């Protein structure tokens, strides 16, 4: 005999004799129907021995949850024993030998059955009892977040357990509600006719039914004297309403309906409530809102008294007349197939009527893992179904947006399976599942984003974490190769007292951390993305500096990206780090110089290439704002030119080349190595938390952030050293963003305002020493023209007017050179075609010529850039007239 059958046998023998049984077990209770002292908690007059079904039922208003049960529960609670120990105590009082009952089970022969025996799975009542034994009574985070106080059994992960029973008092299952509000039925639970009672009462004049626990608890706050019942979902309201009507024939039954209002869609909550109320001559009331809401939402948005008034004002009886069905007659609706969540999955249920017994037997076909539709999503170009499920072997709920066009198609099933959702392989059942997903669940709007950063009023981290309070739920549907590194360790205070402290007073380290803090700020204030390339010899502290900066957002080694990539690969990472921090490891010999040059430009361009779509038109453009922090032994310009590559000034004001300054403030450590070792220990044990605290601050201080950036820009653009070229002024505005980030984050870093400004000024001066304060693009063009003349000035230019016949013929004649022996200078008269196609290649010829003229290298006439100077074949021709400047280094001044 199974243990559950033993329990039932013992309870059956004790039925009607619980006053005697309890007394024999040492449990003192008041007379039936009377109040008295509680044998569990010791309360003086709040215990009520009900015993209305001869099962020893009781209720105590002073006990912690569970505060009611039957006689067997009471024996277990008083003696602090398990339910099985309580069974043995009661069996001894009744002179039942349950050990012999167990022995008899080994020789018991089951009678022949027409159907195959069902699985010998653990009974649901035992499963629930086992979970209750492992649980602890407490206040759940889910209810606390809603402002509700109601102690319940809590599992080890903080989930609360809602124990379900049927009209006969039998445990039929349980609902598990996780701290984040996601819900599921325990495997093998029976939902139909099952419910949870918030406040058990013997005689109830009013019974209120609600779909969910939070709604029921809010209704209980409004009407504490009414019996309040949870029906789990809308479809079960009608079944529980009938159970309540049978138990309380004279009571007023009210359905506290969910208002599932949505344009062009059925109001499922209202319709289900009206059907349930009509079946028992009951009443319905809905929250008076024009958007989806339940009574818990309404109570939170107003207050208990206002919600109570609205509840009473909204009461009405549905016009639909109840349908009376004769006992034993099966309605057609009872035989309709449907999808149900049971046994830990979704099943296609096909009810079949047994003509011999009149019973309805369910034929079950497995569809998938339990999956819920939690909303519908949209982005700029597509609509989605937002699905939620728990992958097998995992405890973390997974939420994904599946394009609506892929639901029921191969791409959609592949996406779901890749996320751990198990799906039937049968084509017909897949079609049923696809239809169910498109017609069931929540239909609230979600915003779906493939980019991180500031989206829809919130900030999306590259790992998908949402920071802030968006108007609608937001879901990240993108991917980043470094997403797993966005984890946390320590606290903001521990990061400040370790990483922040050790970086203080060391300009390069403070610059790297400034870049990390500036990452989310650039998007908030509408600035362009940029980056810093910190270069210097080995053992200068580049890796330590980069990891210290990366620790702002997560585990440094895991978050680190590499230059060893294609330009497209880095662009994809930039899109996945929109408004975020991109740490790039050292540029090494293994990197592709051409790809690095392309990436350095594309990385801060902010928009991807236009690409065609398979079905016509173009794909959606990728857009981003990135803050990169790179390191290397040589500067980016030298690295790219070492392989004959070219770099323009636009790249150099997007990715700033700054020589590293070794740490000099050791903060009590004996030397730089000890300081570096301490910093390594610091960033390996404190990371991720300070970045999230920083973003949370920015979410609520937008105007302060904009003001800080504008103030810093005004200060930087009035400094003497930026009164030079427009390129220098652009870089100064970028240092202003770094300064604003550090000034706003002072409570997080522990630094002072003056220390931050000194560190950034030091780094800016170091950058200016490398870049110069003049127009870098003009300087590059001058160098380009000089290079041509130095290489070909005596091989492709014919001496004029006296040429040596031995010099002829000259291949690819570029022009003529005229030597002035008095001034010891050479003037190169260059053909316009050569100037345009070879000397000024890659630039606008007019702008190129003007730069040479500004540098004193080109003799510019009043109009245009060419002069009629020399005679060629008897005809005076136009030439660009150039000379080599003797001291080009002076052009920086």
HUSUL-V658297 format. One record per backbone hydrogen bond with DSSP energy under -1.0 kcal/mol. NH is the residue of the N-H (numbers start at 1). CO is the residue of the C=O. If there is no record, write none. Layout:
nh=NH co=CO
nh=NH co=CO
This chain:
nh=6 co=2
nh=7 co=3
nh=8 co=4
nh=9 co=5
nh=10 co=6
nh=11 co=7
nh=12 co=8
nh=13 co=9
nh=14 co=10
nh=16 co=54
nh=17 co=14
nh=21 co=17
nh=22 co=18
nh=23 co=19
nh=24 co=20
nh=25 co=21
nh=26 co=23
nh=27 co=22
nh=33 co=49
nh=34 co=31
nh=36 co=47
nh=38 co=43
nh=42 co=38
nh=47 co=36
nh=48 co=59
nh=49 co=34
nh=50 co=57
nh=51 co=57
nh=58 co=69
nh=59 co=48
nh=60 co=67
nh=61 co=46
nh=69 co=58
nh=71 co=55
nh=74 co=70
nh=75 co=71
nh=76 co=72
nh=77 co=73
nh=78 co=74
nh=79 co=75
nh=81 co=76
nh=86 co=82
nh=87 co=83
nh=88 co=84
nh=89 co=85
nh=90 co=86
nh=91 co=87
nh=92 co=88
nh=93 co=89
nh=94 co=90
nh=95 co=92
nh=96 co=91
nh=98 co=96
nh=101 co=97
nh=102 co=98
nh=103 co=99
nh=104 co=100
nh=106 co=103
nh=107 co=104
nh=121 co=119
nh=127 co=123
nh=128 co=124
nh=129 co=125
nh=130 co=126
nh=131 co=127
nh=132 co=128
nh=133 co=129
nh=134 co=130
nh=135 co=131
nh=136 co=154
nh=138 co=152
nh=144 co=140
nh=145 co=141
nh=147 co=144
nh=148 co=143
nh=152 co=138
nh=154 co=136
nh=155 co=159
nh=158 co=155
nh=160 co=177
nh=161 co=153
nh=162 co=175
nh=164 co=173
nh=165 co=195
nh=166 co=170
nh=169 co=166
nh=172 co=164
nh=175 co=162
nh=176 co=184
nh=177 co=160
nh=178 co=182
nh=181 co=178
nh=184 co=176
nh=186 co=174
nh=189 co=186
nh=190 co=172
nh=194 co=191
nh=195 co=165
nh=196 co=230
nh=198 co=228
nh=207 co=252
nh=208 co=227
nh=209 co=254
nh=210 co=229
nh=216 co=212
nh=217 co=213
nh=218 co=214
nh=219 co=215
nh=220 co=216
nh=221 co=217
nh=222 co=218
nh=223 co=219
nh=226 co=223
nh=227 co=206
nh=229 co=208
nh=230 co=196
nh=231 co=210
nh=232 co=211
nh=233 co=231
nh=237 co=234
nh=240 co=236
nh=241 co=237
nh=242 co=238
nh=243 co=239
nh=244 co=240
nh=245 co=241
nh=246 co=242
nh=247 co=243
nh=248 co=244
nh=251 co=248
nh=252 co=205
nh=254 co=207
nh=255 co=283
nh=256 co=209
nh=257 co=255
nh=257 co=285
nh=259 co=293
nh=260 co=258
nh=265 co=262
nh=268 co=266
nh=271 co=267
nh=272 co=268
nh=273 co=269
nh=274 co=270
nh=275 co=271
nh=276 co=272
nh=277 co=273
nh=278 co=274
nh=279 co=275
nh=280 co=277
nh=282 co=277
nh=283 co=253
nh=284 co=316
nh=285 co=255
nh=289 co=287
nh=293 co=259
nh=298 co=294
nh=299 co=295
nh=300 co=296
nh=301 co=297
nh=302 co=298
nh=307 co=303
nh=308 co=304
nh=309 co=305
nh=310 co=306
nh=311 co=307
nh=312 co=308
nh=313 co=309
nh=314 co=310
nh=315 co=312
nh=316 co=284
nh=329 co=326
nh=335 co=332
nh=336 co=333
nh=338 co=349
nh=340 co=347
nh=342 co=345
nh=345 co=342
nh=346 co=368
nh=347 co=340
nh=348 co=365
nh=349 co=338
nh=350 co=363
nh=352 co=361
nh=354 co=359
nh=358 co=354
nh=361 co=352
nh=363 co=350
nh=365 co=348
nh=367 co=346
nh=368 co=346
nh=369 co=422
nh=370 co=344
nh=372 co=388
nh=374 co=386
nh=376 co=444
nh=377 co=384
nh=378 co=446
nh=379 co=382
nh=384 co=377
nh=385 co=402
nh=386 co=375
nh=387 co=400
nh=388 co=372
nh=389 co=398
nh=394 co=391
nh=398 co=389
nh=400 co=387
nh=402 co=385
nh=404 co=383
nh=406 co=403
nh=409 co=406
nh=413 co=409
nh=414 co=410
nh=415 co=411
nh=416 co=412
nh=417 co=413
nh=418 co=414
nh=419 co=415
nh=420 co=417
nh=421 co=416
nh=424 co=367
nh=430 co=426
nh=431 co=427
nh=432 co=428
nh=433 co=429
nh=434 co=430
nh=435 co=431
nh=436 co=432
nh=437 co=433
nh=438 co=434
nh=440 co=436
nh=442 co=373
nh=446 co=376
nh=447 co=473
nh=448 co=378
nh=449 co=475
nh=453 co=460
nh=455 co=458
nh=458 co=455
nh=459 co=467
nh=460 co=453
nh=461 co=465
nh=464 co=461
nh=467 co=459
nh=475 co=447
nh=477 co=449
nh=483 co=480
nh=485 co=482
nh=486 co=483
nh=487 co=485
nh=489 co=687
nh=495 co=491
nh=496 co=492
nh=497 co=493
nh=500 co=495
nh=501 co=496
nh=502 co=498
nh=503 co=499
nh=504 co=500
nh=506 co=503
nh=510 co=506
nh=511 co=507
nh=512 co=508
nh=513 co=509
nh=514 co=510
nh=515 co=511
nh=516 co=512
nh=517 co=513
nh=518 co=514
nh=519 co=515
nh=522 co=518
nh=524 co=520
nh=525 co=521
nh=527 co=522
nh=530 co=626
nh=531 co=654
nh=532 co=628
nh=533 co=656
nh=534 co=630
nh=535 co=658
nh=536 co=632
nh=540 co=537
nh=545 co=541
nh=546 co=542
nh=547 co=543
nh=548 co=544
nh=549 co=545
nh=550 co=546
nh=551 co=547
nh=552 co=549
nh=553 co=550
nh=554 co=550
nh=555 co=485
nh=559 co=555
nh=560 co=556
nh=561 co=583
nh=565 co=563
nh=570 co=566
nh=571 co=567
nh=572 co=568
nh=573 co=569
nh=574 co=570
nh=575 co=571
nh=576 co=572
nh=579 co=625
nh=580 co=577
nh=582 co=627
nh=584 co=629
nh=585 co=561
nh=587 co=631
nh=591 co=588
nh=596 co=592
nh=597 co=593
nh=598 co=594
nh=599 co=595
nh=600 co=596
nh=601 co=597
nh=602 co=598
nh=603 co=599
nh=605 co=602
nh=608 co=622
nh=613 co=617
nh=616 co=613
nh=619 co=611
nh=624 co=606
nh=627 co=580
nh=628 co=530
nh=629 co=582
nh=630 co=532
nh=632 co=534
nh=639 co=635
nh=640 co=636
nh=641 co=637
nh=642 co=638
nh=643 co=640
nh=644 co=641
nh=645 co=640
nh=652 co=648
nh=653 co=649
nh=655 co=651
nh=656 co=531
nh=658 co=533
nh=660 co=535
nh=669 co=666
nh=675 co=671
nh=676 co=672
nh=677 co=673
nh=678 co=674
nh=679 co=675
nh=680 co=676
nh=681 co=677
nh=682 co=678
nh=683 co=679
nh=684 co=680
nh=685 co=682
nh=686 co=682
nh=687 co=489
nh=688 co=551
nh=691 co=552
nh=692 co=688
nh=693 co=689
nh=694 co=690
nh=695 co=691
nh=696 co=692
nh=697 co=693
nh=698 co=694
nh=699 co=695
nh=705 co=701
nh=706 co=702
nh=707 co=703
nh=708 co=704
nh=709 co=705
nh=710 co=706
nh=711 co=707
nh=712 co=708
nh=713 co=709
nh=714 co=710
nh=715 co=711
nh=716 co=712
nh=717 co=713
nh=719 co=716
nh=722 co=719
nh=723 co=720
nh=724 co=722
nh=725 co=773
nh=729 co=725
nh=730 co=726
nh=731 co=727
nh=732 co=728
nh=733 co=729
nh=734 co=730
nh=735 co=731
nh=736 co=732
nh=737 co=733
nh=738 co=734
nh=739 co=735
nh=740 co=736
nh=741 co=737
nh=742 co=738
nh=743 co=739
nh=744 co=740
nh=745 co=741
nh=748 co=745
nh=749 co=745
nh=750 co=746
nh=756 co=752
nh=757 co=753
nh=758 co=754
nh=759 co=755
nh=760 co=756
nh=761 co=757
nh=762 co=758
nh=763 co=759
nh=764 co=760
nh=765 co=761
nh=766 co=762
nh=767 co=763
nh=768 co=764
nh=769 co=765
nh=770 co=766
nh=771 co=767
nh=772 co=768
nh=779 co=775
nh=780 co=776
nh=781 co=777
nh=782 co=778
nh=783 co=779
nh=784 co=780
nh=785 co=781
nh=786 co=782
nh=787 co=783
nh=788 co=784
nh=789 co=785
nh=790 co=786
nh=791 co=787
nh=792 co=788
nh=793 co=789
nh=796 co=792
nh=798 co=815
nh=800 co=817
nh=807 co=804
nh=808 co=805
nh=814 co=796
nh=815 co=796
nh=816 co=829
nh=817 co=798
nh=818 co=827
nh=820 co=825
nh=824 co=820
nh=825 co=820
nh=827 co=818
nh=828 co=882
nh=829 co=816
nh=830 co=880
nh=831 co=814
nh=835 co=831
nh=836 co=832
nh=837 co=833
nh=838 co=834
nh=839 co=834
nh=840 co=835
nh=843 co=840
nh=848 co=844
nh=849 co=845
nh=850 co=846
nh=851 co=847
nh=852 co=848
nh=853 co=849
nh=854 co=850
nh=855 co=851
nh=856 co=853
nh=857 co=852
nh=859 co=881
nh=860 co=858
nh=867 co=879
nh=869 co=867
nh=869 co=877
nh=872 co=875
nh=875 co=872
nh=877 co=870
nh=879 co=867
nh=880 co=830
nh=882 co=828
nh=883 co=857
nh=890 co=887
nh=891 co=888
nh=892 co=889
nh=893 co=890
